Amino acid sequence: MHLADFAIASLLEHVASTLAPLARDRQIELPVHHSSAVGRSDPDLLERILFNFVANAIRYSTRGAVLVGCRRQRGFLAIEVWGTGPGIQQERLEALFQEFVQLGTAASDHNHGSVGLGLSIAQRTAALLGHTIQVMSCSGKGTCFRVEIPLAESRPDRLTRYAPTTTGADDCATALFVSFVVVEDERDQREAIGLLLRDWGCHVVSAASAAEALELLQDHLRLPNLLLADYRLTGDESGLAAIRAIRSALGENIPAAIISGDCPSVVDGSNETADLALLRKPVSPERLHHCLVSLLFSASSHPV
């Protein structure tokens, strides 16, 4: 931990600006109430908690807005994230922060591959920081997640804006606890992609073929959230065939993206690519991140 006094407003603005494209994709507004408060916490770890709360609120809200704001209360600051989903049953609230407990119904969670670890991680992070997490929900109106942090004892003479030590991509991916399968036959490319995804906080299974990926997955207890494959693989195998094989073996239509340097006529217009995202080489980290996070969020159409 690296505790510091920092302006809450700059942290909230960073969270909102990073997740704004996802909110737009789901036609959800993401207003942030301005606050002049100065809090004391580890800003990077606190940001990961808030990314989790805001990302889940966007994911499960079906209308209107996700509201982010603060309340000052007797020496501490309550940072709240309000979503507009149908709410969570009262008997399930206590179980939300347990490992492998999903927010949604069994059917919806099964569809998007969630194993319910994000809130458990947020709870552990808050406990490490000595912060309190609470959840409030009203049937038909939505859910509020809040984390309570100490207010700074005094305002520093020079208060700098919060500047994250990691990229927004890192925080967003980590908050969502994403598991990838990468199929790329060129070793250098495979290691480069794996290194980038791990730097974003993701779990990665890297393989040169679908058969190798499935063999490696036998040692894992969870389904991958996303598949990423190069279009051209060794021999007669293609990225399309690798994705089909992995989906068939796992019995899940896992969201997937193809990276291709081929001309558009080779890949576009095929029925095989109707449910895939296509990334053309060269692919920047920014384009890759936006594509994969969009895939992850669009995979869940069932609100909570």
Secondary structure, DSSP 4 states (H G I P E B T S, - for coil): ---EEEEHHHHHHHHHHHHHHHHHHTT-B--B-----EEEE-HHHHHHHHHHHHHHHHHH--SSB-EEEEEEETTEEEEEEEE-SS---HHHHTTTTSTT--SS-HHHHHHHT--S-HHHHHHHHHHHHT-EEEEEEETTTEEEEEEEEEBPSS--SS-PPP--SS-HHHHHHHHHT-EEEEE-SSHHHHHHHHHHHHHTT-EEEEESSHHHHHHHHTT-SS--SEEEEESB-STT-BHHHHHHHHHHHHTS---EEEEE-S-HHHHTT-GGGTTEEEEESS--HHHHHHHHHHHHHHT-----
